[in-house]
């Protein structure tokens, strides 16, 4: 039992999300509060004894002492509450920040092993549970100390009462630990099926149009019911063992109470103990019983919170043999020269890229073309360091891309996708995520050709974008995403089919912007549009993971049969 809870606490503090001053304040206030509470039955028995012998002056002094103990208890109880609130807020914010940092740091291999519902539930529900661990822990320790002191006092009054209480308390703890351990086993499984249900509901929301179009409701309900059956299969035994811990285990304490009171009353009838001693015995045994009740609450809470701590630990300490490590080169004076040297990439035993080599000069515009599934998007994913190539090397300014610090590389290589994600916040707030300087924002929007449109809106840059910017056109959304990318000051810009869903007018605007951007950027674009291919300084032709052509449009159209096929 001790080892189990020691490991839970050890794992919690390894997360490193506590304010040390608050922890000190929390532990000391819990300790002094418990000491004050322990003194109250002792002082109460002294009052009874003083009244019994009609020493009223002593009784009044003891009443004053009783009042002081009560006030000290209230004071430290309040201090404990303040410390708990401050540390909980600190821990909650710290853990969520750590989770956000880790999720944005991990590569795409992470998303294959950790479901999004697991991340969301952990970031909110589990963080909310885990932040309570220090308070539960210090209360737990103080209750143990109080129970031990109360036992010592009972033993000093009558050794038989003390020993019987001690033995039955040990039996209680054994029963409690067993039931809570089994409860947590089924709770952990229950949480996993909760994640599956959350994942399904999230997918239904994302694909709501398809769900309605194909009338998938009945089939989805069947799938949901399968997960709910598994959830119920673990919910009922979880409740069974919790009920045993809450109802059956305390019966042992009830037996102990009956025996202790029987012994105490019998000794008073024999004239061996005074009424004050009876008050003392009752006070401390009732104190033990109360503390056992609260002890159960705390140990139950820590036991349940261990599931949350474990889930947070899994997320923050995720390890995988395919995870990439980033370097420590802090060089930020990037020109934008890119080089692929015999790059091969294997994904789930399938070779996606095969010995691909090419160079991109700074201040150039290069188009990547090829049929769907040929490996074009994989080149982008490798450049974004979402995957790591299996063979060969990728260089940025003659330095391996994996040798750069994450922050340096991310700020110099950015992407605009055909469906860019815009957060449900104002245009200004979306841009603030990259650069909060208003002047820089307006300059980026002017260069992206969207400033005049934004200013024509009733609220200008403060216009709220809802549901992934569904209240503006795809073209304007694409241009705002481009402006956001320009704010990053990236030297290398990746464009993934950005004109595929745009109307002719906006596509022409994007083409004009690209001509301007290549003056001070390295631009690499995946496209199927011949007009953009003609605009490119160089075209890279990919087929089935191999580079099968490279050059300008006018040269490739003459001599490269595969490129000719793409044009048709």
PyMOL commands that set and color helices and strands:
alter all, ss='L'
color gray80, all
select helices_A, chain A and resi 2-14+20-52+56-105+108-113+116-130+133-157+159-206+208-213+217-248+250-269+275-316+376-383+401-403+406-410+427-432+438-447+451-456+460-462+474-487+504-517+530-535+553-559+561-567
alter helices_A, ss='H'
color red, helices_A
select strands_A, chain A and resi 338-347+350-360+365-369+391-396+399-400+413-417+492-496+522-526+538-543+546-551
alter strands_A, ss='S'
color yellow, strands_A
deselect
rebuild
show_as cartoon
